[in-house]
Amino acid sequence: MTRNHRRLLRQFGVLERKFPVLRRPIHLLLHPRMRLLRPVFSIVLVLGGVFSFLPVLGIWMLPLGVLLLAIDLPMIQRPAAGMFIRGRRRVEGWFRKLTRS
C-alpha cells in the first residue's frame, strides 16, 4: 500500500467520523469484492455532482465520486486526497467564522 493510498483511506476515515451514518456504506464500497462496482458508483456520483442544479442531486456528490474513483486509479490518489483535505479545511474555516459571529 502506497503513501498516497493510505492518505486517501485516512480521508474516508475522516468522513466516517464526521458522518457516522456513512460508516457502513464506506466499508462496503472499500471492500475488495466491490472492485468492479466501485467505478460505476463513482461515475454516477461524479455525474450527479455535475448535474447538481437538479433538485435531488447535489454538489456534494462530485468530491465523493472523485475520492471513490481514486481508490482504483493510483494516478489520481494524491491530487484527490489533497483536494479533499483542502476543501475540508476551507469548509471547517467557514463554519468557524459563522459560529463566532
C-alpha positions, -999 to +999 in steps of 0.1 A: +000+000+000+015+033-011+017+065+010-009+082-013-033+052-009-030+054+029-036+092+028-067+086+007-080+059+031-075+084+060-099+108+043-125+081+042-119+077+080-125+114+084-158+111+066-168+082+089-160+102+120-178+133+108-208+114+094-213+081+113-242+072+091-217+067+062-196+042+081-214+011+067-216+022+031-180+033+031-168+000+044-190-018+019-176+002-010-140-001+001-142-039+003-121-057-023-151-075-036-166-042-048-137-035-071-158-039-102-188-019-089-168+009-073-160+027-106-197+026-116-208+042-082-180+068-085-190+078-121-227+080-110-217+103-081-195+125-104-223+128-129-247+136-101-224+163-089-221+178-125-259+179-127-262+195-092-286+221-104-313+194-104-334+193-072-324+158-059-287+159-068-261+180-051-225+193-054-215+170-025-216+141-049-187+154-070-159+152-044-172+119-030-172+104-065-137+116-073-125+103-039-141+069-046-127+068-081-092+075-068-091+042-049-089+023-082-068+048-101-034+054-084-025+083-107-053+105-091-049+094-055-025+122-045-045+150-061-078+137-050-067+134-013-051+168-015-082+185-029-104+168-003-081+179+025-080+215+013-117+216+007-125+201+042-102+227+058-119+255+039-154+244+049-143+240+086-129+275+085-162+288+071-181+271+099-158+285+125-164+320+111-201+315+111-202+303+147-181+332+160-205+358+148 
